[in-house]
């Protein structure tokens, strides 16, 4: 694994270009939905729409939809913080790989868990699942590098994730499934 220093990773717009691009896409999609150019009901996901209606694209499109400006703002702040670290530490393509694979597999696991609980119609949307995948990667890097003495770097993001996931209407299952996928993928890419 690379040498790692929390306070001295590559900083600069060039080092997290794709993080900024993901933020830009999320904001554009949000405004297109708000202005009626896109319909969020055609982009969100539930077990029924993805697997029964075979609209698999919704796993991807739902990650770019947000319910309201606060939802968008909170996710974009989180994406900026975690994404800029991940992109500068792992590199552009690996960060995107962790982001999208965590999003897709984590959301599929989440939908399967919902289906097993007979919850086929509840919609889910937002980038927080994919962000949780990057947070899982960050979590694993810190633990690998610092062991449990690195918990000081993990406390705030993990507590925030747990608190947000416990809120009504938030798909906490997706958050934790995506985080687990991000950790597993990071472990496969860097620790094997």
C-alpha positions as semicolon CSV with decimal commas, in nm:
position;residue;x (nm);y (nm);z (nm)
1;X;0,000;0,000;0,000
2;X;0,119;0,354;-0,067
3;X;0,271;0,566;0,206
4;X;-0,006;0,771;0,351
5;X;-0,024;1,095;0,545
6;X;-0,359;1,239;0,642
7;X;-0,251;1,600;0,635
8;X;-0,033;1,590;0,325
9;X;-0,211;1,428;0,033
10;X;-0,219;1,583;-0,313
11;X;-0,430;1,894;-0,308
12;X;-0,539;2,091;-0,610
13;X;-0,819;2,098;-0,859
14;X;-0,633;1,874;-1,103
15;X;-0,606;1,600;-0,842
16;X;-0,980;1,577;-0,788
17;X;-1,121;1,668;-1,127
18;X;-1,364;1,374;-1,136
19;X;-1,495;1,453;-0,790
20;X;-1,582;1,802;-0,914
21;X;-1,729;1,654;-1,234
22;X;-1,954;1,421;-1,030
23;X;-2,068;1,718;-0,821
24;X;-2,137;1,918;-1,139
25;X;-2,344;1,632;-1,288
26;X;-2,545;1,595;-0,966
27;X;-2,620;1,968;-0,957
28;X;-2,719;1,978;-1,325
29;X;-2,952;1,677;-1,284
30;X;-3,106;1,839;-0,975
31;X;-3,183;2,160;-1,166
32;X;-3,317;1,968;-1,466
33;X;-3,557;1,786;-1,232
34;X;-3,655;2,108;-1,054
35;X;-3,725;2,280;-1,389
36;X;-3,935;1,988;-1,516
37;X;-3,692;1,880;-1,787
38;X;-3,642;1,542;-1,614
39;X;-3,888;1,346;-1,401
40;X;-3,745;1,203;-1,077
41;X;-4,010;0,929;-1,089
42;X;-3,842;0,800;-1,406
43;X;-3,497;0,800;-1,246
44;X;-3,538;0,678;-0,886
45;X;-3,515;0,310;-0,795
46;X;-3,708;0,047;-0,607
47;X;-3,692;-0,331;-0,623
48;X;-4,004;-0,328;-0,837
49;X;-3,877;-0,080;-1,097
50;X;-3,529;-0,230;-1,121
51;X;-3,595;-0,602;-1,119
52;X;-3,965;-0,657;-1,194
53;X;-3,983;-0,394;-1,468
54;X;-3,619;-0,462;-1,568
55;X;-3,521;-0,095;-1,566
56;X;-3,164;-0,161;-1,457
57;X;-3,047;0,187;-1,554
58;X;-3,227;0,318;-1,244
59;X;-2,947;0,184;-1,023
60;X;-2,723;0,443;-1,187
61;X;-2,970;0,725;-1,248
62;X;-3,107;0,717;-0,893
63;X;-2,762;0,810;-0,763
64;X;-2,783;1,144;-0,943
65;X;-3,132;1,239;-0,815
66;X;-3,188;1,431;-0,492
67;X;-3,511;1,504;-0,309
68;X;-3,449;1,866;-0,216
69;X;-3,172;2,129;-0,197
70;X;-3,062;2,021;0,154
71;X;-3,029;1,658;0,039
72;X;-2,819;1,773;-0,258
73;X;-2,607;2,010;-0,048
74;X;-2,529;1,753;0,222
75;X;-2,436;1,488;-0,034
76;X;-2,221;1,724;-0,239
77;X;-2,031;1,845;0,069
78;X;-1,970;1,482;0,164
79;X;-1,870;1,394;-0,192
80;X;-1,626;1,684;-0,203
81;X;-1,466;1,588;0,130
82;X;-1,443;1,214;0,079
83;X;-1,410;1,219;-0,300
84;X;-1,121;1,466;-0,311
85;X;-0,931;1,253;-0,060
86;X;-1,007;0,931;-0,248
87;X;-0,919;1,073;-0,588
88;X;-0,590;1,223;-0,475
89;X;-0,496;0,909;-0,280
90;X;-0,615;0,629;-0,513
91;X;-0,595;0,815;-0,844
92;X;-0,870;0,919;-1,082
93;X;-0,970;0,586;-1,232
94;X;-0,952;0,387;-0,910
95;X;-1,163;0,645;-0,729
96;X;-1,424;0,623;-1,005
97;X;-1,406;0,243;-0,992
98;X;-1,467;0,243;-0,616
99;X;-1,746;0,502;-0,652
100;X;-1,942;0,327;-0,928
101;X;-1,885;-0,035;-0,823
102;X;-1,984;0,053;-0,465
103;X;-2,291;0,230;-0,596
104;X;-2,406;-0,051;-0,824
105;X;-2,331;-0,354;-0,608
106;X;-2,425;-0,183;-0,282
107;X;-2,760;-0,072;-0,419
108;X;-2,826;-0,421;-0,559
109;X;-2,754;-0,575;-0,218
110;X;-2,977;-0,314;-0,057
111;X;-3,261;-0,389;-0,298
112;X;-3,223;-0,761;-0,230
113;X;-3,245;-0,699;0,147
114;X;-3,554;-0,484;0,094
115;X;-3,710;-0,753;-0,123
116;X;-3,647;-1,015;0,144
117;X;-3,831;-0,783;0,386
118;X;-4,119;-0,754;0,136
119;X;-4,046;-0,389;0,062
120;X;-4,052;-0,380;-0,317
121;X;-4,197;-0,035;-0,378
122;X;-4,007;0,210;-0,155
123;X;-3,807;0,449;-0,374
124;X;-3,446;0,539;-0,313
125;X;-3,234;0,816;-0,458
126;X;-2,920;1,015;-0,389
127;X;-2,543;0,990;-0,415
128;X;-2,494;0,895;-0,051
129;X;-2,461;0,523;-0,125
130;X;-2,169;0,578;-0,361
131;X;-2,020;0,831;-0,118
132;X;-2,049;0,566;0,153
133;X;-1,845;0,337;-0,072
134;X;-1,568;0,599;-0,081
135;X;-1,603;0,638;0,295
136;X;-1,554;0,262;0,329
137;X;-1,233;0,292;0,127
138;X;-1,117;0,579;0,349
139;X;-1,204;0,377;0,660
140;X;-0,997;0,082;0,541
141;X;-0,697;0,298;0,445
142;X;-0,693;0,464;0,788
143;X;-0,724;0,133;0,973
144;X;-0,453;-0,026;0,759
145;X;-0,214;0,264;0,803
146;X;-0,276;0,362;1,165
147;X;-0,465;0,073;1,321
148;X;-0,709;0,170;1,591
149;X;-0,502;0,477;1,678
150;X;-0,640;0,626;1,354
151;X;-0,993;0,625;1,496
152;X;-0,965;1,000;1,554
153;X;-0,981;1,045;1,177
154;X;-1,280;0,812;1,146
155;X;-1,499;0,919;1,433
156;X;-1,674;1,218;1,274
157;X;-1,753;1,062;0,932
158;X;-1,867;0,730;1,078
159;X;-2,086;0,892;1,345
160;X;-2,235;1,121;1,077
161;X;-2,311;0,822;0,854
162;X;-2,478;0,631;1,137
163;X;-2,686;0,933;1,243
164;X;-2,796;1,016;0,889
165;X;-2,876;0,652;0,813
166;X;-3,106;0,636;1,117
167;X;-3,322;0,928;1,000
168;X;-3,672;0,845;0,874
169;X;-3,691;0,814;0,498
170;X;-3,316;0,756;0,459
171;X;-3,200;0,432;0,297
172;X;-2,951;0,330;0,566
173;X;-2,933;-0,021;0,423
174;X;-2,794;0,120;0,099
175;X;-2,540;0,330;0,290
176;X;-2,401;0,033;0,476
177;X;-2,413;-0,205;0,179
178;X;-2,226;0,047;-0,038
179;X;-1,975;0,110;0,242
180;X;-1,911;-0,265;0,274
181;X;-1,858;-0,293;-0,103
182;X;-1,619;0,005;-0,096
183;X;-1,420;-0,159;0,183
184;X;-1,412;-0,497;0,007
185;X;-1,307;-0,343;-0,325
186;X;-1,033;-0,138;-0,159
187;X;-0,911;-0,448;0,020
188;X;-0,899;-0,639;-0,311
189;X;-0,727;-0,355;-0,498
190;X;-0,469;-0,257;-0,240
191;X;-0,421;-0,511;0,033
192;X;-0,395;-0,834;-0,164
